[in-house]
Amino acid sequence: MAKITDVTDATFDGEVLQSTTPVLVDFWAEWCGPCRAIAPIVKELAEDYGDRLKVVKINIDDSPQTPGAFGIRSIPTILAFKDGKVVSQLTGARPKSDFVKLIDGVL
């Protein structure tokens, strides 16, 4: 079973930008209702895609530098990274099918 990794400003580079596996990054905050709404979907995606996709979450309140560096202006925002570069993005609460379409486009 795949797991979701919590990353911070300090670990983002190593966990995401240097990853050899495509990475799905969930920018979220504790107070964000839509973030909580998509959390079960993000967990399912980590399980569904297993070792083919790395899934990480970054709390924007605890790690404000990384969201700023990527121009995150609203949450939840999901960024897909491949070879250290952003290749796709979703913003807001969305159905699982939107996430699957994004991921399948990256893999």
Buried (B, 14 or more C-beta within 10 A) or exposed (E): EBEBBBBEBEBBEEBBEEBEEBBBBBBBBEEBEBBBEBBEBBBBBBEBBEEEBBBBBBBBEEBEEBBEEBEBEEBBBBBBBBEEEEEBBBBEBBEBEBBBEBBEEBE
